[in-house]
Amino acid sequence: MILLIYLFTGEFRLETHGPLGTLWVSLGLVAFYMALIWLNTLLGIFLTPLIAGVPVTWLLDWLKRRKGELEQPSETERYQG
């Protein structure tokens, strides 16, 4: 790509934005990655109980019903429609 620019313009210069541009971009990247880590942490905190906890409670209820410690749900309680 740089070779094409050199062939069309006859100049071989790179565009630079100086040290302030580099600092500005680095601050933006730091903020982005901090927000990404924060969001992933929140997702882990709030979604883990839903994914792991609900099926475990279903399994425990099924085991209790099998042992007879928990009554069987009636037909109206089982209906989800």
Backbone atoms as SQL, in Angstrom:
CREATE TABLE atoms (id INTEGER PRIMARY KEY, chain TEXT, resi INTEGER, resn TEXT, atom TEXT, x REAL, y REAL, z REAL);
INSERT INTO atoms VALUES
  (1, 'A', 1, 'MET', 'N', 0.824, -1.183, 0.000),
  (2, 'A', 1, 'MET', 'CA', 0.000, 0.000, 0.000),
  (3, 'A', 1, 'MET', 'C', 0.874, 1.257, 0.000),
  (4, 'A', 2, 'ILE', 'N', 1.914, 1.235, 0.832),
  (5, 'A', 2, 'ILE', 'CA', 2.813, 2.394, 0.887),
  (6, 'A', 2, 'ILE', 'C', 3.517, 2.573, -0.449),
  (7, 'A', 3, 'LEU', 'N', 3.839, 1.468, -1.103),
  (8, 'A', 3, 'LEU', 'CA', 4.488, 1.539, -2.406),
  (9, 'A', 3, 'LEU', 'C', 3.578, 2.210, -3.434),
  (10, 'A', 4, 'LEU', 'N', 2.277, 1.893, -3.401),
  (11, 'A', 4, 'LEU', 'CA', 1.331, 2.531, -4.323),
  (12, 'A', 4, 'LEU', 'C', 1.244, 4.033, -4.076),
  (13, 'A', 5, 'ILE', 'N', 1.226, 4.430, -2.812),
  (14, 'A', 5, 'ILE', 'CA', 1.183, 5.863, -2.501),
  (15, 'A', 5, 'ILE', 'C', 2.449, 6.548, -3.011),
  (16, 'A', 6, 'TYR', 'N', 3.579, 5.902, -2.831),
  (17, 'A', 6, 'TYR', 'CA', 4.839, 6.471, -3.318),
  (18, 'A', 6, 'TYR', 'C', 4.826, 6.601, -4.836),
  (19, 'A', 7, 'LEU', 'N', 4.301, 5.614, -5.539),
  (20, 'A', 7, 'LEU', 'CA', 4.272, 5.669, -6.996),
  (21, 'A', 7, 'LEU', 'C', 3.360, 6.777, -7.504),
  (22, 'A', 8, 'PHE', 'N', 2.219, 7.016, -6.817),
  (23, 'A', 8, 'PHE', 'CA', 1.279, 8.027, -7.290),
  (24, 'A', 8, 'PHE', 'C', 1.680, 9.443, -6.889),
  (25, 'A', 9, 'THR', 'N', 2.252, 9.617, -5.703),
  (26, 'A', 9, 'THR', 'CA', 2.554, 10.971, -5.245),
  (27, 'A', 9, 'THR', 'C', 4.018, 11.353, -5.426),
  (28, 'A', 10, 'GLY', 'N', 4.908, 10.383, -5.486),
  (29, 'A', 10, 'GLY', 'CA', 6.320, 10.672, -5.622),
  (30, 'A', 10, 'GLY', 'C', 6.979, 11.017, -4.296),
  (31, 'A', 11, 'GLU', 'N', 6.226, 10.966, -3.203),
  (32, 'A', 11, 'GLU', 'CA', 6.777, 11.270, -1.887),
  (33, 'A', 11, 'GLU', 'C', 6.704, 10.018, -1.021),
  (34, 'A', 12, 'PHE', 'N', 7.659, 9.891, -0.122),
  (35, 'A', 12, 'PHE', 'CA', 7.672, 8.742, 0.774),
  (36, 'A', 12, 'PHE', 'C', 7.632, 9.266, 2.207),
  (37, 'A', 13, 'ARG', 'N', 6.456, 9.726, 2.618),
  (38, 'A', 13, 'ARG', 'CA', 6.276, 10.241, 3.969),
  (39, 'A', 13, 'ARG', 'C', 5.201, 9.417, 4.674),
  (40, 'A', 14, 'LEU', 'N', 5.389, 9.207, 5.945),
  (41, 'A', 14, 'LEU', 'CA', 4.370, 8.547, 6.748),
  (42, 'A', 14, 'LEU', 'C', 3.610, 9.598, 7.534),
  (43, 'A', 15, 'GLU', 'N', 2.313, 9.382, 7.672),
  (44, 'A', 15, 'GLU', 'CA', 1.514, 10.318, 8.430),
  (45, 'A', 15, 'GLU', 'C', 1.665, 10.016, 9.908),
  (46, 'A', 16, 'THR', 'N', 1.915, 11.061, 10.687),
  (47, 'A', 16, 'THR', 'CA', 2.084, 10.872, 12.127),
  (48, 'A', 16, 'THR', 'C', 1.216, 11.877, 12.867),
  (49, 'A', 17, 'HIS', 'N', 0.833, 11.499, 14.075),
  (50, 'A', 17, 'HIS', 'CA', -0.001, 12.393, 14.872),
  (51, 'A', 17, 'HIS', 'C', 0.711, 12.828, 16.145),
  (52, 'A', 18, 'GLY', 'N', 1.931, 12.463, 16.294),
  (53, 'A', 18, 'GLY', 'CA', 2.739, 12.934, 17.414),
  (54, 'A', 18, 'GLY', 'C', 2.449, 12.214, 18.715),
  (55, 'A', 19, 'PRO', 'N', 3.128, 12.647, 19.771),
  (56, 'A', 19, 'PRO', 'CA', 2.980, 11.971, 21.067),
  (57, 'A', 19, 'PRO', 'C', 1.606, 12.168, 21.698),
  (58, 'A', 20, 'LEU', 'N', 0.954, 13.303, 21.469),
  (59, 'A', 20, 'LEU', 'CA', -0.372, 13.512, 22.057),
  (60, 'A', 20, 'LEU', 'C', -1.408, 12.571, 21.434),
  (61, 'A', 21, 'GLY', 'N', -1.291, 12.327, 20.159),
  (62, 'A', 21, 'GLY', 'CA', -2.200, 11.373, 19.519),
  (63, 'A', 21, 'GLY', 'C', -2.006, 9.963, 20.042),
  (64, 'A', 22, 'THR', 'N', -0.749, 9.611, 20.281),
  (65, 'A', 22, 'THR', 'CA', -0.452, 8.286, 20.832),
  (66, 'A', 22, 'THR', 'C', -1.014, 8.156, 22.238),
  (67, 'A', 23, 'LEU', 'N', -0.849, 9.186, 23.057),
  (68, 'A', 23, 'LEU', 'CA', -1.402, 9.161, 24.412),
  (69, 'A', 23, 'LEU', 'C', -2.923, 9.102, 24.392),
  (70, 'A', 24, 'TRP', 'N', -3.540, 9.845, 23.483),
  (71, 'A', 24, 'TRP', 'CA', -5.004, 9.860, 23.385),
  (72, 'A', 24, 'TRP', 'C', -5.530, 8.474, 23.016),
  (73, 'A', 25, 'VAL', 'N', -4.894, 7.833, 22.059),
  (74, 'A', 25, 'VAL', 'CA', -5.317, 6.490, 21.650),
  (75, 'A', 25, 'VAL', 'C', -5.082, 5.493, 22.778),
  (76, 'A', 26, 'SER', 'N', -3.971, 5.606, 23.473),
  (77, 'A', 26, 'SER', 'CA', -3.697, 4.666, 24.568),
  (78, 'A', 26, 'SER', 'C', -4.713, 4.837, 25.693),
  (79, 'A', 27, 'LEU', 'N', -5.114, 6.070, 26.009),
  (80, 'A', 27, 'LEU', 'CA', -6.148, 6.279, 27.025),
  (81, 'A', 27, 'LEU', 'C', -7.486, 5.678, 26.591),
  (82, 'A', 28, 'GLY', 'N', -7.810, 5.827, 25.323),
  (83, 'A', 28, 'GLY', 'CA', -9.043, 5.236, 24.810),
  (84, 'A', 28, 'GLY', 'C', -9.027, 3.717, 24.886),
  (85, 'A', 29, 'LEU', 'N', -7.893, 3.119, 24.555),
  (86, 'A', 29, 'LEU', 'CA', -7.792, 1.658, 24.626),
  (87, 'A', 29, 'LEU', 'C', -7.847, 1.155, 26.067),
  (88, 'A', 30, 'VAL', 'N', -7.221, 1.877, 26.980),
  (89, 'A', 30, 'VAL', 'CA', -7.277, 1.488, 28.389),
  (90, 'A', 30, 'VAL', 'C', -8.723, 1.551, 28.889),
  (91, 'A', 31, 'ALA', 'N', -9.433, 2.613, 28.553),
  (92, 'A', 31, 'ALA', 'CA', -10.827, 2.737, 28.972),
  (93, 'A', 31, 'ALA', 'C', -11.687, 1.627, 28.372),
  (94, 'A', 32, 'PHE', 'N', -11.447, 1.305, 27.115),
  (95, 'A', 32, 'PHE', 'CA', -12.213, 0.245, 26.446),
  (96, 'A', 32, 'PHE', 'C', -12.002, -1.097, 27.131),
  (97, 'A', 33, 'TYR', 'N', -10.753, -1.446, 27.400),
  (98, 'A', 33, 'TYR', 'CA', -10.485, -2.750, 28.001),
  (99, 'A', 33, 'TYR', 'C', -10.939, -2.805, 29.462),
  (100, 'A', 34, 'MET', 'N', -10.889, -1.690, 30.174),
  (101, 'A', 34, 'MET', 'CA', -11.428, -1.688, 31.533),
  (102, 'A', 34, 'MET', 'C', -12.937, -1.899, 31.518),
  (103, 'A', 35, 'ALA', 'N', -13.624, -1.267, 30.587),
  (104, 'A', 35, 'ALA', 'CA', -15.069, -1.467, 30.468),
  (105, 'A', 35, 'ALA', 'C', -15.390, -2.900, 30.054),
  (106, 'A', 36, 'LEU', 'N', -14.590, -3.476, 29.194),
  (107, 'A', 36, 'LEU', 'CA', -14.805, -4.849, 28.763),
  (108, 'A', 36, 'LEU', 'C', -14.636, -5.829, 29.917),
  (109, 'A', 37, 'ILE', 'N', -13.611, -5.629, 30.734),
  (110, 'A', 37, 'ILE', 'CA', -13.392, -6.491, 31.902),
  (111, 'A', 37, 'ILE', 'C', -14.533, -6.317, 32.902),
  (112, 'A', 38, 'TRP', 'N', -14.989, -5.087, 33.110),
  (113, 'A', 38, 'TRP', 'CA', -16.081, -4.823, 34.035),
  (114, 'A', 38, 'TRP', 'C', -17.362, -5.501, 33.565),
  (115, 'A', 39, 'LEU', 'N', -17.665, -5.403, 32.286),
  (116, 'A', 39, 'LEU', 'CA', -18.872, -6.019, 31.747),
  (117, 'A', 39, 'LEU', 'C', -18.809, -7.538, 31.852),
  (118, 'A', 40, 'ASN', 'N', -17.670, -8.133, 31.530),
  (119, 'A', 40, 'ASN', 'CA', -17.540, -9.585, 31.640),
  (120, 'A', 40, 'ASN', 'C', -17.642, -10.043, 33.084),
  (121, 'A', 41, 'THR', 'N', -17.145, -9.251, 34.016),
  (122, 'A', 41, 'THR', 'CA', -17.269, -9.597, 35.434),
  (123, 'A', 41, 'THR', 'C', -18.729, -9.568, 35.862),
  (124, 'A', 42, 'LEU', 'N', -19.454, -8.528, 35.459),
  (125, 'A', 42, 'LEU', 'CA', -20.870, -8.444, 35.810),
  (126, 'A', 42, 'LEU', 'C', -21.666, -9.584, 35.190),
  (127, 'A', 43, 'LEU', 'N', -21.376, -9.928, 33.957),
  (128, 'A', 43, 'LEU', 'CA', -22.083, -11.039, 33.322),
  (129, 'A', 43, 'LEU', 'C', -21.820, -12.335, 34.071),
  (130, 'A', 44, 'GLY', 'N', -20.580, -12.533, 34.497),
  (131, 'A', 44, 'GLY', 'CA', -20.263, -13.742, 35.244),
  (132, 'A', 44, 'GLY', 'C', -20.969, -13.789, 36.581),
  (133, 'A', 45, 'ILE', 'N', -21.064, -12.653, 37.243),
  (134, 'A', 45, 'ILE', 'CA', -21.698, -12.607, 38.562),
  (135, 'A', 45, 'ILE', 'C', -23.200, -12.860, 38.451),
  (136, 'A', 46, 'PHE', 'N', -23.853, -12.260, 37.460),
  (137, 'A', 46, 'PHE', 'CA', -25.307, -12.352, 37.380),
  (138, 'A', 46, 'PHE', 'C', -25.814, -13.556, 36.590),
  (139, 'A', 47, 'LEU', 'N', -25.052, -14.037, 35.626),
  (140, 'A', 47, 'LEU', 'CA', -25.545, -15.147, 34.815),
  (141, 'A', 47, 'LEU', 'C', -25.179, -16.514, 35.368),
  (142, 'A', 48, 'THR', 'N', -24.116, -16.611, 36.155),
  (143, 'A', 48, 'THR', 'CA', -23.710, -17.909, 36.690),
  (144, 'A', 48, 'THR', 'C', -24.790, -18.531, 37.567),
  (145, 'A', 49, 'PRO', 'N', -25.437, -17.796, 38.469),
  (146, 'A', 49, 'PRO', 'CA', -26.504, -18.432, 39.248),
  (147, 'A', 49, 'PRO', 'C', -27.675, -18.891, 38.385),
  (148, 'A', 50, 'LEU', 'N', -27.966, -18.169, 37.322),
  (149, 'A', 50, 'LEU', 'CA', -29.066, -18.585, 36.456),
  (150, 'A', 50, 'LEU', 'C', -28.736, -19.861, 35.698),
  (151, 'A', 51, 'ILE', 'N', -27.502, -19.940, 35.209),
  (152, 'A', 51, 'ILE', 'CA', -27.123, -21.100, 34.402),
  (153, 'A', 51, 'ILE', 'C', -26.875, -22.313, 35.289),
  (154, 'A', 52, 'ALA', 'N', -26.205, -22.121, 36.412),
  (155, 'A', 52, 'ALA', 'CA', -25.838, -23.258, 37.261),
  (156, 'A', 52, 'ALA', 'C', -26.890, -23.549, 38.322),
  (157, 'A', 53, 'GLY', 'N', -27.528, -22.510, 38.867),
  (158, 'A', 53, 'GLY', 'CA', -28.433, -22.700, 39.989),
  (159, 'A', 53, 'GLY', 'C', -29.785, -23.280, 39.634),
  (160, 'A', 54, 'VAL', 'N', -30.376, -22.832, 38.555),
  (161, 'A', 54, 'VAL', 'CA', -31.721, -23.286, 38.206),
  (162, 'A', 54, 'VAL', 'C', -31.744, -24.771, 37.871),
  (163, 'A', 55, 'PRO', 'N', -30.873, -25.287, 37.013),
  (164, 'A', 55, 'PRO', 'CA', -30.905, -26.729, 36.763),
  (165, 'A', 55, 'PRO', 'C', -30.603, -27.569, 37.999),
  (166, 'A', 56, 'VAL', 'N', -29.769, -27.050, 38.921),
  (167, 'A', 56, 'VAL', 'CA', -29.476, -27.793, 40.148),
  (168, 'A', 56, 'VAL', 'C', -30.733, -27.894, 41.002),
  (169, 'A', 57, 'THR', 'N', -31.503, -26.812, 41.096),
  (170, 'A', 57, 'THR', 'CA', -32.736, -26.874, 41.874),
  (171, 'A', 57, 'THR', 'C', -33.739, -27.819, 41.223),
  (172, 'A', 58, 'TRP', 'N', -33.786, -27.844, 39.892),
  (173, 'A', 58, 'TRP', 'CA', -34.676, -28.804, 39.220),
  (174, 'A', 58, 'TRP', 'C', -34.256, -30.231, 39.554),
  (175, 'A', 59, 'LEU', 'N', -32.951, -30.494, 39.559),
  (176, 'A', 59, 'LEU', 'CA', -32.456, -31.833, 39.862),
  (177, 'A', 59, 'LEU', 'C', -32.759, -32.217, 41.310),
  (178, 'A', 60, 'LEU', 'N', -32.565, -31.276, 42.245),
  (179, 'A', 60, 'LEU', 'CA', -32.860, -31.561, 43.640),
  (180, 'A', 60, 'LEU', 'C', -34.353, -31.811, 43.862),
  (181, 'A', 61, 'ASP', 'N', -35.217, -31.033, 43.215),
  (182, 'A', 61, 'ASP', 'CA', -36.657, -31.274, 43.313),
  (183, 'A', 61, 'ASP', 'C', -37.026, -32.639, 42.742),
  (184, 'A', 62, 'TRP', 'N', -36.419, -33.031, 41.641),
  (185, 'A', 62, 'TRP', 'CA', -36.704, -34.327, 41.034),
  (186, 'A', 62, 'TRP', 'C', -36.287, -35.461, 41.965),
  (187, 'A', 63, 'LEU', 'N', -35.118, -35.311, 42.616),
  (188, 'A', 63, 'LEU', 'CA', -34.663, -36.336, 43.550),
  (189, 'A', 63, 'LEU', 'C', -35.582, -36.436, 44.766),
  (190, 'A', 64, 'LYS', 'N', -36.046, -35.281, 45.274),
  (191, 'A', 64, 'LYS', 'CA', -36.953, -35.300, 46.419),
  (192, 'A', 64, 'LYS', 'C', -38.294, -35.934, 46.051),
  (193, 'A', 65, 'ARG', 'N', -38.799, -35.645, 44.854),
  (194, 'A', 65, 'ARG', 'CA', -40.056, -36.260, 44.415),
  (195, 'A', 65, 'ARG', 'C', -39.895, -37.771, 44.262),
  (196, 'A', 66, 'ARG', 'N', -38.735, -38.172, 43.786),
  (197, 'A', 66, 'ARG', 'CA', -38.478, -39.600, 43.602),
  (198, 'A', 66, 'ARG', 'C', -38.428, -40.327, 44.945),
  (199, 'A', 67, 'LYS', 'N', -37.861, -39.666, 45.954),
  (200, 'A', 67, 'LYS', 'CA', -37.789, -40.276, 47.284),
  (201, 'A', 67, 'LYS', 'C', -39.110, -40.159, 48.041),
  (202, 'A', 68, 'GLY', 'N', -40.013, -39.325, 47.569),
  (203, 'A', 68, 'GLY', 'CA', -41.297, -39.132, 48.229),
  (204, 'A', 68, 'GLY', 'C', -41.297, -38.037, 49.266),
  (205, 'A', 69, 'GLU', 'N', -40.234, -37.264, 49.356),
  (206, 'A', 69, 'GLU', 'CA', -40.171, -36.179, 50.324),
  (207, 'A', 69, 'GLU', 'C', -40.932, -34.948, 49.856),
  (208, 'A', 70, 'LEU', 'N', -41.215, -34.863, 48.582),
  (209, 'A', 70, 'LEU', 'CA', -41.907, -33.712, 48.009),
  (210, 'A', 70, 'LEU', 'C', -43.105, -34.233, 47.235),
  (211, 'A', 71, 'GLU', 'N', -44.261, -33.561, 47.406),
  (212, 'A', 71, 'GLU', 'CA', -45.464, -34.045, 46.726),
  (213, 'A', 71, 'GLU', 'C', -45.366, -33.788, 45.225),
  (214, 'A', 72, 'GLN', 'N', -46.079, -34.594, 44.470),
  (215, 'A', 72, 'GLN', 'CA', -46.118, -34.437, 43.017),
  (216, 'A', 72, 'GLN', 'C', -46.938, -33.199, 42.673),
  (217, 'A', 73, 'PRO', 'N', -46.501, -32.417, 41.693),
  (218, 'A', 73, 'PRO', 'CA', -47.297, -31.239, 41.317),
  (219, 'A', 73, 'PRO', 'C', -48.595, -31.677, 40.646),
  (220, 'A', 74, 'SER', 'N', -49.634, -30.901, 40.910),
  (221, 'A', 74, 'SER', 'CA', -50.916, -31.223, 40.275),
  (222, 'A', 74, 'SER', 'C', -50.862, -30.852, 38.798),
  (223, 'A', 75, 'GLU', 'N', -51.899, -31.245, 38.077),
  (224, 'A', 75, 'GLU', 'CA', -51.926, -31.000, 36.628),
  (225, 'A', 75, 'GLU', 'C', -51.974, -29.504, 36.317),
  (226, 'A', 76, 'THR', 'N', -52.659, -28.724, 37.167),
  (227, 'A', 76, 'THR', 'CA', -52.745, -27.280, 36.912),
  (228, 'A', 76, 'THR', 'C', -51.409, -26.605, 37.204),
  (229, 'A', 77, 'GLU', 'N', -50.644, -27.096, 38.175),
  (230, 'A', 77, 'GLU', 'CA', -49.333, -26.514, 38.458),
  (231, 'A', 77, 'GLU', 'C', -48.325, -26.857, 37.388),
  (232, 'A', 78, 'ARG', 'N', -48.460, -28.007, 36.774),
  (233, 'A', 78, 'ARG', 'CA', -47.522, -28.456, 35.748),
  (234, 'A', 78, 'ARG', 'C', -47.741, -27.732, 34.417),
  (235, 'A', 79, 'TYR', 'N', -48.970, -27.253, 34.189),
  (236, 'A', 79, 'TYR', 'CA', -49.302, -26.624, 32.911),
  (237, 'A', 79, 'TYR', 'C', -48.603, -25.265, 32.799),
  (238, 'A', 80, 'GLN', 'N', -47.881, -25.034, 31.714),
  (239, 'A', 80, 'GLN', 'CA', -47.107, -23.810, 31.531),
  (240, 'A', 80, 'GLN', 'C', -47.672, -22.895, 30.452),
  (241, 'A', 81, 'GLY', 'N', -48.814, -23.186, 29.907),
  (242, 'A', 81, 'GLY', 'CA', -49.340, -22.445, 28.754),
  (243, 'A', 81, 'GLY', 'C', -50.077, -21.226, 29.038);
